């Protein structure tokens, strides 16, 4: 039996958390509250006092909300990630369609730097010492490092040459490279691609080991993570050997599976949202 | 008494004696410290989730009195961490006690 006070307390404490984390937290805190409430009744307290005692034992909801925010990614960051995930392939597709126009060039450059902007925005979270030293997942470290490694050389190329000048970013290849600094930039960007591919593979593999069913979408999310990782990896290898027959389809596979991943994770998000309403 | 920082060690210790859900972990910590280590029980869950992320413990669902509960149990990495942290804590406490006795 939950009370309106508990519902209000949970809403305050879980405010801004990612929906899945909030749902799990609310379920556990509700169980905890019910145990404390039953124990208080057994101790001879009346119902109202038992409810108040059980709620007070949980602590101050606002203070706990701050603590929870440090432990879990906030919902705001989660939404931003979804927007970046959607925008990247859309802008990329637009730039390819209007390759010769100014708008196409602008869209292409924006698409190149969008992931970097996301990383810069999330820098605080990346560097934040999580409570009790909980480290980032390896796949998070790989994807974030990979995005920086891919984007930073492009930024240099753009600043110096007014275009990305990265083999994998345009139709150019390693055979076009004419200076050591350009070779270095391309090598770093290529390494970044491999890191991102490895990150997606680990993400897919990890999803397979998650005990929860991810709201019935465990298999699609895992398969798409794996496909995206393989696609990016093959694309990187194709870029290395300038094999356009391999490079084109692999790129399309990676972008398509990435877009579908965003759709699947959005569905997980909305299903989790429905569950948290039920809990509340 | 403020127990910030020692909560993960205490959780690992409690789970070293067998699986338990959040409420039981909180109750055991309070009972075994005879009420000295009192804490806001809502703070327990982020710590539990962090320990799970680190692979120290794992959670599973089990029915208890007709209600599905999330239980936690110690993993091998958690057992190793518990031994190391316990030794560290004992060394630290012993050093502080030595100083306090010397200055008394």
Interface residues (C-beta under 8 A of the other chain):
Chain A: X13 X21 X24 X25 X27 X28 X29 X31 X32 X34 X35 X36 X57 X58 X59 X60 X61 X63 X64 X67 X68 X70 X71 X72 X130 X131 X132 X134 X135 X137 X211
Chain B: X7 X8 X21 X22 X23 X26 X40 X41 X42 X43 X44 X45 X46 X47 X49 X50 X51 X53 X54 X59 X60 X67 X69 X70
